[in-house]
Amino acid sequence: MEFGTFDVDTSVLKKQGENFAELGGDFSKASKKLQDDLDGLGEPWADADFGDIFGQVYTPIRDGIFTSMDSLAKRLSQIGHNLEDMARNYDDSDASNSGRLNGIISEVGKV
C-alpha cells in the first residue's frame, strides 16, 4: 500500500493567518463606519407618507445586518488567529517528532 505525502508550508499558514486577522479588523472598521454614518443620517424617511411602515421594515433588517457584519469580522479575525496557531503547533510538533526520531536513530546505531 502506498501512502501519499503532503507538505505544509507553515510560513504560508502564518502569513495567511495574518491576512485573515487583518481582513477581520478592516471589515470591522468598515462596518463601524457604515453604522456610524447611517446613525448620523437619523431617520430621513420619518416625514414621508410611508415613513412609519418603512421604518418598521427597515430598522430590524438593518440591525440584523449590522449584527451579522460584526459577527463576520470577529470570525474572520478568529480564522486568522487559528491559522497562526495551527502553523505554530505544526512547527512545534515537527520539531518534537524530529528530535524523537533522531534519538531513536542514535539508540539504534548503538546496537
C-alpha positions in Angstrom: 0.0 0.0 0.0 1.3 3.4 -0.9 0.7 6.4 1.1 0.5 9.9 -0.3 2.5 12.6 1.2 1.8 16.3 1.7 3.9 19.3 2.6 2.9 22.0 4.9 4.4 25.4 4.4 3.9 26.9 7.8 5.2 30.3 6.7 2.3 30.4 4.3 -0.1 29.4 7.0 1.3 32.2 9.3 1.1 34.8 6.5 -2.4 33.9 5.5 -3.4 33.9 9.2 -2.1 37.4 9.5 -4.0 38.4 6.3 -7.3 36.9 7.7 -6.8 38.7 11.0 -6.1 42.0 9.2 -9.1 41.4 7.0 -11.3 40.9 10.0 -10.0 44.2 11.5 -10.5 46.1 8.3 -14.0 44.7 7.9 -14.8 45.6 11.5 -13.7 49.2 10.9 -15.7 49.5 7.7 -18.8 48.1 9.4 -18.4 50.5 12.3 -18.1 53.4 9.8 -21.2 52.3 8.0 -23.1 52.0 11.2 -22.0 55.5 12.4 -22.7 57.1 9.0 -26.2 55.6 8.9 -26.8 56.6 12.5 -25.7 60.1 11.6 -28.4 60.3 9.0 -31.1 59.6 11.6 -34.5 58.7 10.0 -34.8 60.8 6.8 -37.9 58.8 5.9 -39.7 59.9 9.1 -41.7 62.7 7.4 -42.6 60.7 4.3 -46.1 59.3 3.8 -44.7 55.8 4.1 -42.2 56.6 6.8 -43.7 54.6 9.6 -44.1 51.5 7.5 -40.6 51.9 6.0 -39.0 52.3 9.5 -40.8 49.2 10.8 -39.4 47.1 8.0 -36.0 48.7 7.5 -34.8 49.1 11.1 -34.9 45.4 12.2 -33.3 44.3 8.9 -30.6 47.0 9.2 -29.9 45.9 12.8 -29.7 42.3 11.8 -27.3 43.1 9.0 -25.1 45.1 11.5 -25.1 42.1 13.9 -24.1 39.8 11.0 -21.3 42.1 9.9 -19.9 42.4 13.4 -20.0 38.6 13.7 -18.3 38.1 10.3 -15.5 40.5 11.3 -14.9 38.5 14.5 -15.0 35.2 12.7 -12.5 36.4 10.0 -10.1 37.5 12.7 -10.5 34.2 14.6 -9.8 32.2 11.4 -6.6 34.2 11.1 -5.6 33.5 14.7 -6.4 29.8 14.3 -4.3 29.6 11.1 -1.4 31.2 13.0 -1.9 28.8 15.9 -2.0 25.8 13.5 1.3 26.8 11.9 2.9 27.2 15.3 1.6 23.9 16.6 2.7 22.2 13.4 6.2 23.6 13.7 6.3 22.5 17.4 5.1 19.0 16.6 7.5 18.7 13.7 10.5 19.7 15.8 9.4 17.4 18.6 9.0 14.4 16.3 12.3 15.2 14.6 14.0 15.1 18.0 12.4 11.8 18.9 13.4 10.2 15.6 17.0 11.4 16.0 17.0 9.9 19.5 15.7 6.6 18.1 18.3 6.6 15.3 21.0 7.3 17.8 19.9 4.4 20.0 19.6 2.0 17.1 23.1 3.0 16.0 24.5 1.8 19.4 23.0 -1.7 19.0 
